Amino acid sequence: MKLADLTYLVVDTETTGLQAGVDKVVSIAGVWVRPGQGALRQESHLVDPGIPIPPEASAIHHIVDRHVAGAPTLAQVLPFFQKDDFDVYVAHNAAFDFGFLPAGGRPVLCTLRLAKKLWPRLAKYSNQYLRYFLPLEVPEAEGLPAHEALADALVTSKLLLRELAWLEENPQAGVETLQDLLDWVQAPNLLETCQFGNKHRGVAWANVPKDYLAWMKREVKDMDPDLRFTVEHYLQGR
């Protein structure tokens, strides 16, 4: 199916922390969207995580233990987000959200990685930064906390529609089907400017000395796929 013919479920979660398998979901929201029609409906639920919410997490999303007391569990609310009324899950930094949520075999699209493909020279890629950079009109999110799950899902849904519109307006990208899009998004990005460490920060990767690149490949164990791809690309002198 073509991208314009699909229904997308944009989800966002708030959690007790960043470690999937240890931390738990405290809030989940979803916005169903379709190109040409916009938002079809939305769901938002507080979730009882079964563990205390640390103050470090509350400082981000402002959800505290008393807010989730008596709330349903994640297992109880997941069926709202697992019906047969959409074709693909979407999230901003999908690897994070779907570390906490089961995809159930459905495809998952990451708007953050797609944004890096479409606008490769930006300073940041948070959905709130992209909201104001593009700019995106999200009146539905006005008055909602910036890190509340529904607010973020609403912003991400508008970002997704803008990204899909870009692809429709730029057929030279060669992205027509969902599989085309998923393959393109998953392919590593060649970064332009070094943002690692301090020694060469701000320098074009093409001008970073090869001995430094070799040191990074040898010593840095937690490089993300884009960074590793870029280091290896310029280390090989391409």
Number of C-alpha atoms within 10 A of each C-alpha: 10 11 20 17 13 16 20 26 29 33 29 28 27 27 25 24 17 15 12 16 8 9 17 24 23 30 25 25 24 28 26 24 23 19 17 10 10 14 19 12 10 17 15 20 21 23 25 22 21 15 12 13 22 14 14 11 17 16 11 14 18 14 22 17 17 10 13 20 13 11 17 15 18 21 9 10 17 14 9 12 21 15 9 6 11 17 17 18 22 26 25 27 18 20 13 15 22 18 13 20 19 11 15 7 7 12 13 19 26 20 25 20 21 21 21 17 17 14 10 16 11 12 8 12 19 14 22 17 13 18 17 10 12 10 11 15 13 15 9 11 16 10 8 12 14 16 18 21 24 28 23 26 30 25 24 29 29 21 25 26 21 17 18 18 15 13 18 16 10 11 10 8 14 12 19 15 14 19 14 14 18 16 11 17 20 13 13 16 18 19 20 14 17 20 16 13 8 8 11 16 13 14 14 13 22 18 11 19 12 16 10 14 20 16 10 17 16 9 10 10 9 8 14 9 14 14 20 20 17 20 25 15 16 18 19 10 9 7
